[in-house]
Amino acid sequence: MTVQDERAQEPRLGVDVMGFGVGEFSYLLNVFEGAARDRSVSVFRAQELVEDVSLSTAGASSLLARDLATVDDDGDLAVKGVAAAVATAMGKTRHWTEFSLLTPDSMDNVVMLEAPGVALMLQPRLLGTWFVFAQDPSISSAEATLRVVRQHVEQNVDGTAYLVFKSLDAEKHLLIRRDGNSWTVGTPNFATDEVTETPGLDEAGLLKAIEGFRGQA
């Protein structure tokens, strides 16, 4: 399996939001092999999906039908366009951020993938589908993280966020909530079931906290 022309095709990342079905997602997770791909499978809780050959085959067929893959002269399938960018992000990522965006009665999830040359955000939808959009290239990944959290709190007055920053061999957890005109961050200690909080942060302080935790993961 190979990747072709990931930047030259339409629709374009950063312009269009693309949806991928569960079979397509399964196939894209299987394009690459290695530690980064395995970590992505773990992050997406997708072990059963990637082991389902029939599902992956159906996904490949769907990608072909949508002109997101081609078959070369040797009969090998090659993903292209946005599908190639997604496969590359999942197979070559160096940094994963899992967002749990919480309200008193709901939870929404976002995953940010950062690979060389591509940074994507993915959000799950019904029936195992995922929607994919590109991170704004004019801001840093920490700023993009802050933007997601800020938007969530602006839309949900009681909203909080639980972030998990992951690398290949480490992870860090960070809780964020809005307290009036300031922010509070918390770091959970799973051994003692306690949370150490740092209150009274302005937005610059919150950004610095996010940058610090990202650097440790």
TIRO-969152 format. One record per atom (N, C-alpha, C): x, y, z. Coordinates in steps of 0.05 Angstrom, whole numbers, plus 5000, padded with zeros to 4 digits. Each point is the difference from the previous one (the first is absolute). Example, Ala and Ser with C-alpha at 12.3 -4.5 7.8 and 13.67 -1.06 7.14 Angstrom:
! residues 2
526448865156/498250245000/501850245000/499350214986/501650245001/498550225014/
! end
This chain:
! residues 217
501749765000/498350245000/501850255000/499250204984/501750244997/498250255002/501450225000/498650265002/500850174976/498150134987/500650164977/498950295003/501550194990/499050274994/498250115022/500949995025/498250075022/499450305001/501550174986/499550295002/498850114974/499849844980/499250114974/497149964992/498549865017/497349924992/497950175014/497649994989/497650125013/498449775011/498450055021/499850245017/502550055016/500450255010/502550075013/499650035030/502049905014/500050045029/500350295006/498550095020/500150285007/497850164985/498949884980/497850124985/497449855004/500249734999/497749835002/500249835025/497749945013/499949805021/499249744987/501649795004/499549754987/499149795020/498049844992/499149785016/500949734989/500749825018/500949734993/498349805015/499049804985/498549795012/501849805016/498749835015/501549825017/501849814984/499149914977/501849824984/502350164989/499550244990/502250174990/502050065022/499050065024/501850065022/501749765007/498849765000/501549755005/502249974979/499450044975/502049974979/502350215004/499350255005/502050205003/501949955023/498949895022/501749935022/502049774994/499449854978/501749784993/502050064977/500050264991/501850064978/502949985008/500750105024/502749995010/500349795022/502549925005/500649835022/502150145018/500149925025/502050115018/498850105026/501750115017/499250085027/498050235000/500350194981/498150224999/497349914992/499949824980/497449894992/498749855023/501649845015/498949855022/498950185022/501450225005/499150195020/497450134990/499750064975/497650114989/497649805004/500549754994/498049805004/499050005029/501950025018/499350015029/498450255006/500950234990/498650255006/497149994990/499649894977/497349984988/498449765010/501249845018/498749755010/499049834976/501849964981/499249884974/501349734995/500849865020/501449754995/498249804985/497549985008/498249814986/499550094971/499950264996/499550104973/502349934981/502550045009/502249954982/500549704995/498949835018/500349724996/497849884983/498050164993/497749904985/500650044970/500949784987/500850014972/497750084982/497749895005/497650064983/499350305002/500150115024/499450285004/502150184985/502549935003/502150154986/499849984970/499349774990/499649974971/497650174990/497950005015/497750174993/500850305001/501750075019/501050275001/501750084976/501749814991/501650054976/498250044976/497949844997/498250024978/498650285001/499250085023/498750265003/501950234993/502549985008/502050214993/500450024969/500149764988/500250004970/497550134987/497749945010/497650114989/499850305003/501350105021/499950295005/502450154988/501649854984/502450124987/502050095021/500249865022/502050055021/502149795000/500049824980/502049804997/500149914971/502349904992/500449894973/501349735002/499949854978/501449754998/502250034979/502549945008/502350044982/500249764981/502150014983/500449794980/500549735011/500949995025/500649745013/497649905016/497850154999/497649915014/499850085029/501950185008/500050095028/498350255003/498650025022/498450235006/501750225012/499650254991/501450235011/498050215007/499950095025/498250215008/501250274990/498250204996/500950254990/498350235012/500950244995/498550235009/499750015030/497750085010/499550025028/500449735014/499249794987/500449735012/502949945005/501850094982/502849965004/501050165024/499050255003/500850165023/499149875026/497649895000/499049885025/501649755006/500649834980/501649765004/502850075011/501250214988/502650095009/499950095029/498050165006/499850105028/499749775020/498349804993/499649785019/502449825001/501549984978/502349814999/502650125008/500350275000/502550135005/500050205023/497850015014/499650205021/502249985021/500950235010/501950015022/498650095026/497650124998/498750115023/497049984997/498649895020/497149965000/498950165023/497850144996/498550135021/497149914999/499149895023/497249915002/498550215017/497850114988/498350195014/497549865009/499250035025/497449935009/498750275009/498050094985/498850255004/497349955015/499950085025/498049915019/498050225007/497549925003/497950165013/498849835022/498250115016/498849835021/498549764989/499150014975/498449774990/501049904973/502450074991/500949914974/503050004998/501149864980/502850004994/500449994970/501850164990/500850004972/503049945000/500949874978/502849924998/501250114974/502650075003/501650084977/502849885004/501249924978/502849905000/501650174981/502350105010/501850154983/502549834995/500849984975/502349854991/502050194988/502649975008/502150174990/502249834989/500250004973/502149854986/501650204984/502449934991/501650184984/498550094975/499550264998/498750114976/497050005001/498849895021/497049995000/499149995030/498050165006/498750005027/497050004995/498749815011/497149964995/498549985027/497550084999/498149955021/497849824990/499349805016/498049814992/497849985022/497549994991/497849995019/498149774992/499349835019/498349774994/497150094996/498649864983/497150054996/498649735000/497549994992/498449765002/501149774983/499449765009/500649754985/502949974993/501850085018/502849964997/501350184979/498650214992/501250194981/501850205014/501950124986/501850205010/500150234981/499850255010/500450244984/502750115005/501350094979/502850095001/500350284990/501550165014/500650274990/502850075009/501250184984/502850075005/500350215022/502149975015/500750215020/500850264985/499250225010/500750264989/503050035000/501350024976/503050014999/501150255011/498450215004/501050255010/500450015030/499149795014/500350005029/501449745009/501150005024/501449775010/497949795009/501049765005/498249795009/498950065028/501750125017/499050085026/497850214998/500350194981/498050204996/497449874988/500449814983/497649854989/498649865022/501549885019/498849875023/498450195017/501250235006/498650215015/497550094986/500150034973/497750094985/497749815003/500549734999/497949815003/498750025027/501750025021/499050015027/498450265004/501050224991/498650265003/497349994986/499949904976/497549994985/498049825015/500949785011/498249825015/498850155024/501750155015/499050145024/498250234992/500650144978/498250214991/497349904993/499849764989/497549894992/498549855022/501549935022/498949865022/501050125026/498350155013/500950165023/501249835022/499049755003/501049825020/502049804988/501050054976/501849814987/502849995012/501149765000/502749955008/501449834979/502649975003/501549844980/502049825014/500249764990/502049815010/501849924976/502550075002/501949954978/502049795008/500649834980/502149805004/502150044977/502450085007/502150044981/501749754999/500449894976/501449754997/502350024980/502249875007/502249954980/500249704998/502149904987/500249714996/500349865027/501350135019/500649855025/499250155025/498350204998/499250145024/497350134996/498750085022/497550154998/499750175026/498750234996/499450185022/497050084998/498850045024/497250065002/499650285012/498150154989/499650275009/497050065000/499050105022/497250095003/499950304998/498050114986/499850294996/497150085005/499650215016/497450125003/500250305002/497850134994/499850295001/498850075027/501350185015/499050105025/499750304999/497650094992/499650294998/501750114977/501850185006/501750134980/502749874998/500449775013/502749874999/499649704995/502249874997/500049714994/501449855023/499149765004/501349815019/500849754985/502449915005/500949754989/500549805022/499749754995/500449795020/501549774989/501749885016/501549764992/499149775018/498849794989/499149785017/502349815008/499849915025/501849795010/498349755003/500449814982/498349764999/500649815023/502450035012/500749825022/498450085026/499650275003/498650105024/497250094994/499250004975/497450104992/499650295008/502150164998/499850285006/500950174976/499150255000/500750184979/501450255012/502350064989/501550245009/499250234981/498950215011/499050224984/501750255000/500150134978/501350274998/497950194990/498950175018/497950184992/501050284992/498250174991/500650284995/501750054975/499949834980/501650054976/498550174980/501450194989/498850144977/500549834975/499250104977/500249844976/502949944993/501750205004/502949954995/501149795018/499150005025/500949795019/499049734993/497549994990/498949744992/501549904976/500650174981/501649924976/502749895009/501350135019/502649915009/499749735014/497949955015/499649745012/499649784979/498450064980/499649814978/502749944986/501550204995/502649964987/501849835017/500050045026/501649845018/499349715001/497449955001/499149725000/500549864973/499650144979/500649894974/503049924998/501750175011/502849944999/500949765016/498449935020/500749785017/498949734989/498050024982/498849754990/501649894977/
! end
